[in-house]
Amino acid sequence: MAKYKTAAHSTMLSFLEKNCSKAMTVSEIVEQMHADPFCPKPPSESTAYRIIKELVAEGRVKRTVNGIGREFVYQLTDSEECADHLHMKCRVCGELLHMHHESSEKLAESLLEDEGFTLDTGMVLTGVCGKCKKAT
């Protein structure tokens, strides 16, 4: 049975598309939607949690832990493309980066060959991005 997509769902998805380079908590998403003059009728926080849960289940949004905290952040993904490669998350700025498909394959093949370990695709590796590394 197909699910009905509400106006709040469409508004939130549109906002996430405009901010696809950012990983944010649900509270930050709602706060920024309310501050955005081009965001018509932003959802309440409880509605945003429901929508984010649906988007994660659909594979359209990736959920990761925010740094070393217990808080989750969410970021729009390219869905099909994102499922086939690894991601890198900067623990300083929180940006979620897409690893090139070839690099993902090489790393996965190397781990399988050297360690007998099969790496899950779509996994998030944590470290420091090039911009933040240059800033230190």
SVG drawing of the C-alpha trace seen along z (x, -y; Angstrom):
<svg xmlns="http://www.w3.org/2000/svg" viewBox="-2 -35 49 49">
<polyline fill="none" stroke="black" stroke-width="0.4" points="0.0,0.0 1.4,-3.4 1.9,-6.0 0.4,-9.4 3.0,-12.2 1.9,-15.2 2.8,-18.8 5.0,-18.7 6.9,-15.7 7.4,-17.6 8.5,-20.7 11.0,-18.9 12.4,-16.9 12.8,-20.1 14.6,-21.7 16.9,-18.7 17.7,-18.8 18.7,-22.4 20.9,-21.6 22.2,-18.2 25.8,-19.0 24.9,-19.4 24.2,-16.7 21.8,-18.1 19.8,-16.9 16.0,-17.0 15.9,-20.0 18.4,-21.8 16.4,-20.9 13.2,-22.3 14.9,-25.4 16.5,-26.2 13.3,-25.5 11.4,-28.0 14.2,-30.6 14.1,-30.0 11.7,-32.6 11.4,-30.4 10.2,-27.4 6.4,-27.4 4.7,-26.1 7.6,-24.1 6.6,-21.0 6.5,-20.7 9.4,-18.8 7.2,-15.7 6.1,-15.7 9.7,-16.2 10.8,-13.1 8.0,-11.0 9.0,-12.2 12.8,-11.7 12.1,-8.1 10.2,-7.4 13.0,-9.0 15.6,-6.9 13.5,-3.7 13.2,-4.7 17.0,-5.1 16.7,-8.7 18.3,-10.0 21.3,-8.7 21.4,-8.7 24.7,-8.9 26.0,-9.6 27.1,-13.2 30.8,-13.0 31.3,-11.1 28.0,-12.2 24.8,-10.2 22.9,-12.5 21.9,-11.5 22.3,-13.7 20.5,-13.2 21.5,-14.0 19.9,-13.5 21.6,-10.9 21.6,-10.1 19.7,-6.9 20.7,-4.3 24.2,-5.8 24.8,-6.1 24.0,-2.4 26.9,-1.4 29.8,-3.3 31.2,-4.3 30.9,-7.7 33.3,-9.7 32.1,-11.9 34.2,-14.7 34.2,-14.7 35.1,-18.4 32.6,-20.0 30.1,-17.1 30.0,-17.1 29.2,-13.8 31.3,-13.2 30.8,-10.6 33.8,-8.3 34.5,-7.7 33.1,-4.4 36.5,-3.1 38.0,-4.0 35.2,-2.2 35.6,0.9 39.4,0.9 39.0,0.6 36.4,3.3 38.4,5.7 41.5,5.0 39.8,5.8 38.3,9.0 41.6,10.1 43.8,9.2 41.5,9.8 38.7,11.9 36.3,9.2 33.3,8.1 32.6,4.4 29.0,3.2 28.3,0.8 26.8,-2.5 29.1,-2.5 30.3,-5.8 34.0,-6.2 34.8,-8.9 37.8,-11.1 38.8,-14.7 38.1,-16.2 40.7,-18.1 39.2,-21.6 39.3,-21.0 42.8,-19.4 44.1,-22.5 42.5,-24.8 44.5,-23.2"/>
</svg>
